[in-house]
Amino acid sequence: MSIFNNMNITATALTAQRLRMDVISSNMANVDTTRGKYVNGKWQPYTRKEVVLEPMSNSFSSFLQAASGSSVGNGVKVAKIVEDQTPYKLVYDPENPDADADGYVQMPNVDPLKEMVDLMSATRSYEANVTVFNSNKAMLMKALEIGK
């Protein structure tokens, strides 16, 4: 195990949380977008996206370390970005050009409250990982001072 292994693990978490914040920002920016994608000659509203994370442990050495009980993990990676399957919201607005024959407009399935909670979670996780990174850096600096 490298002395920089802890920093590498923390860096993967920082990257993953930053991507989560970017996706949440995209969701919030498109909360009222009724023309998100063009499918089969018809516009559909923006669909909320979510980030799926998974541990980085696909190598043989990680399985060997886990079997011997000395594994601390290899970090985290983004497995994929998926679209939320929650149905779109229907809002009665007959004046809207995207309204159907009954006057209803399909609105994105983005809930601003849920997005803000997810954003707070991602931000706090990012901040915690920055603290871990800085603590690890301080410990390595103290270790270098021992040799003086």
N, C-alpha and C positions, 0 to 999 in steps of 0.2 A: 504494500500500500504506500502510495506517494504521500509526502507531507502536504501536497497541494490537493489531495483527494477531497478533503472537506470543502475547500473552496470551489472545486469543480461541481460537487453535489449542490452546493448553495447556488452556484451560477445557473444550474439547470432549473432550479426552482424560481429564480428571479426571471429567467426567460419565459417560463410557463405562465407565471402570474402576470407578466407584462402583456402577453398575448391575450390572457383572459380579460384584462382591462381594455385592450383594444377592441375586442369583440363586443364587450358590454357597451363601449362608447359608440360603436356602430349601431347596436340595437337601439340605444337612446336617440341617436341622430335620426333614425328611421321610424320613430314611434307613430308618425302620422302619414307615412308613405303608402299611398294606395296603389301605386304602380311600381311594384318592386321587381317583377320579372314578367316577361312575355311568354306565355305558354299556350300553344295550340290556338293562336289567333286571339287570345284574350289576356288582358292584364290581370295579374294576381298581386295582392298586397305583399309588402315585405314580410318575410318569415324570420322570426327570432332565431338566433344562432347560439349554440352552447359549445364550450370547449370541454373535451373529454381528455383527462390526464391519466397516465399509467406509469408505473415504475419502469426505470431503465434497468432491466435485468434479464437480457436475452442471451448473454454470452455463457459459454461453458464455465469460465472462471467464476462467474457470479453464482451459478448453481453449485459449483464445488465449494465455494466459500459458505454458502447457505447450509450445505450438508454438514460442513465441519463446525458450524456454529460461530464462525468468525465474521460473518457478513454484516456490514452496517448499511448496505444499500449503495446504489450507483446513481441516485438522483431520480428525476422525473422527466417525462417527455409528453408532448402533446400527441395523443393517439389520433385524434381527428376533431374536426369541427362539424357538428351535426345541426340540422335544422329541427327546431321544436315542432312537434306534431300537434300541439294544441290548436283547436279550431280558431279561425279568424273571428273577430268580434263584428257583429252587425250593428250598425248605427243608422237610425232613420234620418236621412238628409236628402230629400227629393231634389234639392237645388244642385247637388253635387253632380258633375258630369260622369262620375263613375258609378252612379246609383243604378240599381237594376229597375225592372218594370214596377216593382212595389215601392220604390223609393229608398231602399236599404243599400248602404255602402259597406263593403267588407273592409275592415280596418286590420292593421297588423296585430299579431298575437303577442305583442310586447307589452308587459306590465311594468310601468316606470318604477313602482314601488319595489317589485322583485329585482329589477335591474340595479336599483340603488343599494339594496341589501347585498347583492352579489358583488357590486363594486366595492363596498366597504369591506367585505370578506377578502377580496383579492388585494386590496390596498393594505390591509393589516397583515396579510400573509407576506406580501412584498416587503413591508417594513420590518417584520420579524426576521426575514431572511437577510436583509441588509445588516441588521444588528448582529446576526450570527457571523456573517462575512467579516464585518469589522472586528468582532471579538477574536475570530480566528487569525486575522491579520495582526492584531495586537499581540496575540500569544506567539506568533512566529517572530515578530520583531523582538520580543523579550528573549526568546530562545537565541536569537542572533547576538543579543547583548551579553549573554552568558560567556561567549567566547572571547570577549574583549579583555 
